Amino acid sequence: MSWPLMRNNIPREDLDAVVRFLSSGDPVLTQSRQVELFEQEWSHWLGVRHSVFVNSGASANLITMAALRHRFGPGEVIVPPLTWVSDVASVLHAGLTPVFVDIDPRTLGMDSDQAIAKLSPRTRAVFLTHVLGYDALTDRLLDALRDRRVPLVEDVCESHGATHAGRKLGTFGWASNFSFYYAHHMSTIEGGMVSTDDAELCAVLRMLRSHGMTREAGPAVRDRYTAAHSDLTPDFIFALPGFNVRSTEINAVIGRAQLRRLDANNARRREHLALFLKHLDPARYVTDFHVEGSCNYAFTLVLRHPDETLRDRVVAALREHGVEFRRGTSGGGNQLRQPYLRGVVDPADLARFPRVDHVHFFGFYIGNYPDLEPERIRWLCDMLNRLPSGNRA
């Protein structure tokens, strides 16, 4: 059996769209009109005013944290320990201090009560990750952030189309970040997006995306800087110490084609997850995830109880049957255990994060894609349910 993490995520019709674009006279290949159209169509689909297309979800994180530091100055950012490395790394790159809280086992996102307890005058933002398609927001967290005027940054890289109270994730925060990596809900091969309703933030993001150049932010910003710097060429005024994280027209063409299928593909993913959780043995595996509004490109397989024997048998069985998986679920598990945080996090602090450590050692994810056959899902659950538990030995 072959069960990869993702398959057929860039089908022939997307490649045909690229061929048509490349055959249309003398197309511009670097960032141009197709990128602009993709940004507009994405903003319309999501329900926000502005979007900025970049070359990866990691770059979306990078420029968002740089913009946060530019707007609010140095301080702390509350982050979860179960996330992709670039979330925490972008905080560090911006010269901000990450403050960690444990996860909620039903959403795999940060524990709202712990996040609220960590809010302080030095908090510049809460950087929340919607892990593998689950909604990590709670109304009490949103209320606390609103009352204290603390910005929310949503990492929606793994949760395109998921909702909270019927509203798409990525529309609640000061900024929201998305990834279009090959294995995600939709792909531009590599790519990412930052979305926001804040026009000033959008202008800063556009400058940060392209070397800090003012011309990227639009005529009003360009003219203001030109008037203030008569000794500089208007086309080459660098207002910020920016990056070069632009994407290309080809990536945008694929994104525009993919976006048209996203809602239909997500509907199938929701059906698949419901089938998977329905047929798993709840005595052995966690099945009571908070699935309302979720949209998952992966099946989350977490052992109900610590059981090294069952875990090792799960690993062996998946490998034997050609089912690709990732240990630790999102991002390889507990970021606090990673070498890049040595000197930032005291290893003794690991004892304060038992929930994420359980997922780190006893959690997995398996690919969930639109053309996955339901009978395969039932077979997988039956195979997993029949594995002997170490607690019975």
C-alpha positions in Angstrom: 0.0 0.0 0.0 1.1 3.6 -0.7 -0.3 6.2 1.6 1.9 9.4 1.3 1.3 12.5 3.4 -0.1 14.2 0.3 -0.8 13.2 -3.3 -2.2 14.9 -6.4 -2.0 18.3 -4.8 -0.9 20.0 -8.0 -2.9 18.2 -10.7 -2.7 18.5 -14.5 -5.1 21.4 -14.7 -2.9 23.6 -12.6 0.1 22.8 -14.8 -2.0 23.5 -17.9 -2.8 27.0 -16.3 0.9 27.6 -16.0 1.5 26.5 -19.6 -1.2 28.9 -20.9 0.3 31.7 -18.9 3.8 31.0 -20.2 2.4 30.9 -23.7 0.7 34.2 -23.5 3.0 36.5 -25.4 5.9 37.8 -23.3 4.8 37.1 -19.7 6.5 38.8 -16.7 7.7 36.0 -14.4 8.7 37.8 -11.3 6.1 39.4 -9.0 3.5 41.3 -11.1 -0.1 41.2 -12.1 -0.8 37.5 -11.3 0.5 38.0 -7.7 -1.8 41.1 -7.4 -4.8 39.1 -8.6 -4.1 36.2 -6.3 -3.8 38.6 -3.4 -7.2 40.1 -4.3 -8.9 36.7 -4.8 -7.5 35.3 -1.6 -8.6 38.4 0.4 -12.1 38.0 -1.0 -12.2 34.3 -0.2 -11.0 34.8 3.3 -13.0 38.0 4.1 -10.2 40.5 4.7 -9.2 43.8 3.1 -5.5 43.2 2.4 -3.2 40.2 1.6 0.5 40.1 0.8 1.8 37.1 -1.1 5.3 35.9 -0.2 7.5 32.9 -1.0 6.6 30.7 2.1 4.6 30.5 5.2 7.9 30.9 7.1 8.5 34.2 5.3 4.9 35.3 6.2 5.9 34.7 9.9 9.2 36.5 9.4 7.7 39.8 8.1 4.8 39.7 10.4 7.0 39.6 13.5 9.3 42.2 12.0 6.2 44.4 11.5 5.1 43.8 15.0 8.5 44.8 16.4 8.4 47.9 14.1 4.9 49.0 15.4 5.1 48.1 19.1 8.8 47.9 20.0 10.6 45.2 22.0 8.8 42.9 24.4 7.3 39.4 24.7 5.2 37.3 22.4 3.1 34.4 23.8 3.6 31.3 21.7 2.6 27.6 21.8 5.2 24.8 22.1 3.4 22.8 19.4 3.9 24.7 16.2 6.3 24.9 13.2 9.8 26.1 14.0 9.4 29.4 12.0 6.8 30.7 14.4 9.2 30.7 17.3 12.2 31.5 15.1 10.5 34.6 13.7 9.9 35.9 17.2 13.6 35.5 17.9 14.7 37.0 14.6 12.6 40.1 15.4 14.4 40.5 18.7 11.3 39.6 20.7 11.1 37.2 23.6 9.0 34.0 23.3 6.8 33.1 26.3 5.5 29.6 26.1 2.2 28.1 27.4 1.1 24.5 27.3 -1.5 23.1 24.8 -5.2 22.3 25.0 -5.3 18.5 24.2 -8.7 18.8 22.4 -7.4 21.4 19.9 -3.6 21.0 20.1 -3.5 24.8 20.2 -2.3 26.9 23.1 -4.2 26.7 26.4 -6.3 29.9 26.6 -6.3 30.1 30.4 -2.5 29.8 30.5 -2.1 32.4 27.7 -4.4 34.9 29.5 -2.4 34.3 32.8 0.8 35.2 31.0 -0.4 38.5 29.6 1.6 41.4 31.0 2.6 45.0 30.1 5.5 43.6 28.1 3.2 41.4 25.9 3.3 42.6 22.3 1.1 39.9 20.9 -0.3 36.4 21.3 1.0 34.3 18.3 -1.5 31.5 18.2 -1.2 28.4 15.9 -4.3 26.6 14.6 -2.7 23.2 14.6 -3.4 20.7 11.7 -6.8 22.2 10.9 -8.3 22.6 14.4 -9.7 25.9 15.7 -7.5 27.0 18.6 -9.5 30.2 19.4 -11.8 30.6 22.4 -14.1 33.5 23.1 -12.5 34.1 26.5 -9.1 34.5 24.9 -10.5 36.9 22.3 -12.3 38.9 25.0 -9.1 39.1 27.1 -7.0 40.3 24.2 -9.7 42.9 23.2 -10.0 44.2 26.8 -6.2 44.6 27.1 -5.6 45.7 23.6 -3.1 43.0 22.9 -2.8 42.1 19.2 -3.6 38.6 18.1 -1.5 37.0 15.3 -3.0 33.8 13.8 -0.9 31.1 12.3 -3.4 29.5 9.9 -0.7 27.7 7.8 -2.3 24.3 8.6 -6.0 25.3 8.7 -7.2 27.0 5.5 -11.0 27.2 5.6 -11.4 26.2 9.3 -13.8 28.5 11.2 -14.6 29.8 14.7 -18.2 30.5 15.4 -18.9 30.3 11.7 -16.2 32.8 10.7 -13.0 31.8 8.9 -9.8 31.5 11.0 -7.4 34.2 9.9 -10.0 37.0 10.2 -9.8 37.5 14.0 -6.2 38.7 14.3 -4.2 41.9 13.7 -2.5 39.7 11.1 -2.9 36.1 9.9 -0.3 33.9 8.2 -0.9 31.1 5.7 1.3 28.6 4.0 0.9 27.1 0.5 3.5 24.4 0.9 2.9 21.2 -1.2 1.4 19.1 1.6 -1.1 21.7 2.8 -4.8 22.3 1.9 -3.7 24.1 -1.3 -0.3 24.6 -2.8 1.6 27.1 -4.9 4.6 24.7 -4.7 6.1 27.0 -2.1 4.4 30.2 -0.9 2.7 32.0 1.9 0.3 34.9 2.6 -0.2 37.5 5.3 -3.7 38.8 5.6 -5.0 41.8 7.6 -7.6 44.5 7.8 -5.0 47.1 8.9 -3.9 49.3 5.9 -0.9 50.6 7.7 0.3 47.1 8.5 -0.2 46.1 4.9 2.0 48.9 3.7 4.8 47.9 6.1 4.5 44.3 5.1 4.8 45.2 1.4 7.9 47.1 2.1 9.4 44.4 4.3 8.7 41.8 1.5 10.8 43.7 -0.9 14.0 45.2 0.7 12.1 47.8 2.6 11.4 49.8 -0.5 8.8 52.5 -0.2 7.6 52.1 -3.8 6.2 48.7 -2.8 3.8 50.3 -0.3 1.8 52.4 -2.8 1.8 56.0 -4.1 0.9 57.7 -0.8 3.7 56.1 1.1 6.2 56.6 -1.7 5.3 60.3 -2.1 5.6 61.0 1.6 9.1 59.5 1.7 10.1 61.2 -1.5 9.1 64.6 -0.1 11.1 64.0 3.0 14.2 62.7 1.2 14.9 64.9 -1.8 18.5 63.6 -1.9 17.3 60.1 -2.8 16.0 58.6 -6.0 12.2 58.0 -5.5 12.4 54.5 -6.8 15.1 53.5 -4.4 14.2 54.7 -0.9 14.6 52.0 1.7 12.5 52.9 4.7 13.0 49.7 6.6 15.7 47.0 6.9 13.6 44.6 4.9 14.0 41.2 3.2 13.5 39.8 -0.3 10.7 37.2 0.2 8.7 37.9 -3.0 7.2 35.0 -4.8 6.7 34.7 -8.6 3.9 34.9 -11.2 4.1 31.2 -11.8 3.4 30.5 -8.1 0.5 32.9 -8.2 -1.0 31.3 -11.3 -1.1 27.9 -9.5 -2.6 29.6 -6.4 -5.4 31.2 -8.4 -6.2 27.8 -10.0 -6.1 26.0 -6.6 -8.2 28.5 -4.8 -11.2 27.6 -7.0 -11.2 24.0 -5.7 -10.3 24.7 -2.1 -13.8 24.7 -0.6 -14.9 21.5 -2.4 -11.6 19.7 -1.4 -12.0 20.9 2.2 -15.5 19.4 2.4 -14.1 16.0 1.6 -11.3 16.4 4.2 -14.0 17.1 6.8 -15.8 13.9 5.9 -12.6 11.9 6.1 -11.7 13.2 9.5 -15.2 12.4 10.9 -14.9 8.8 9.5 -11.4 8.4 10.9 -12.4 9.5 14.5 -15.6 7.5 14.4 -13.8 4.2 13.7 -10.8 4.6 16.0 -10.9 2.9 19.4 -11.5 5.7 21.9 -10.0 3.6 24.7 -6.6 3.5 22.9 -6.6 6.8 20.9 -7.8 10.3 21.4 -11.1 10.8 19.5 -12.7 13.7 21.3 -10.9 16.5 19.5 -12.8 19.7 19.2 -13.8 19.3 15.6 -16.5 22.0 15.3 -15.3 24.3 12.5 -12.1 22.2 11.9 -10.6 21.6 8.4 -7.8 19.0 8.6 -5.3 18.0 5.9 -4.0 15.4 8.3 -5.4 12.7 10.6 -4.2 13.3 14.2 -3.4 10.0 15.9 -2.6 10.5 19.6 -2.5 7.6 22.1 -5.0 8.0 24.9 -2.4 7.0 27.5 1.4 6.9 27.7 2.2 3.4 26.3 5.6 3.0 24.7 4.8 -0.6 23.6 1.7 0.5 21.7 3.5 3.5 20.2 6.3 1.3 18.9 3.8 -1.1 17.4 1.9 1.8 15.7 5.2 2.9 14.2 6.1 -0.6 13.0 2.6 -1.2 11.5 2.5 2.1 9.7 5.9 1.5 8.1 5.0 -2.1 7.2 1.9 -1.0 5.4 3.5 2.0 3.6 1.6 4.6 5.5 3.7 7.8 5.7 3.5 9.6 9.0 5.1 12.2 11.2 5.9 11.7 14.9 4.9 14.4 17.4 2.2 15.8 15.1 2.8 19.4 14.0 6.4 20.5 13.6 7.9 17.4 15.0 6.4 17.9 18.4 7.5 19.9 21.4 9.6 22.9 20.2 11.0 23.3 23.7 13.1 20.2 23.1 14.8 21.5 20.0 18.5 22.6 20.0 17.8 26.1 18.7 16.1 27.0 22.0 19.0 26.0 24.1 20.0 29.0 26.1 16.5 30.5 25.5 14.5 27.9 27.5 15.8 26.1 30.6 15.5 22.3 30.1 14.1 22.2 33.7 11.0 24.0 32.4 10.0 21.0 30.4 8.2 19.6 33.4 5.7 22.5 33.2 4.5 21.3 29.8 3.2 17.8 30.2 0.4 18.0 27.6 2.6 18.9 24.7 5.2 16.3 25.9 2.5 13.6 25.7 1.8 14.6 22.0 5.5 14.8 21.4 6.1 11.2 22.5 2.8 9.6 21.7 1.3 11.5 18.8 1.4 11.2 15.0 -0.2 12.7 11.9 -1.2 10.9 8.7 -2.1 12.4 5.4 -5.7 13.3 4.6 -6.3 14.4 1.0 -9.4 14.9 -1.2 -9.1 11.7 -3.2 -8.5 9.4 -0.2 -10.8 6.4 -0.4 -13.2 5.9 2.6 -12.4 2.1 2.6 -8.8 2.9 3.2 -9.7 5.0 6.2 -11.8 2.1 7.7 -8.9 -0.3 7.0 -6.4 1.9 8.7 -8.6 2.3 11.8 -9.2 -1.5 12.0 -5.5 -2.1 11.7 -4.6 0.4 14.4 -7.4 -0.9 16.7 -6.1 -4.5 16.5 -2.6 -3.6 17.7 -1.8 -5.2 21.1 -1.5 -2.6 23.9 1.5 -2.7 26.2 -0.9 -2.1 29.1 -2.4 -5.6 28.5 1.0 -7.4 28.4 
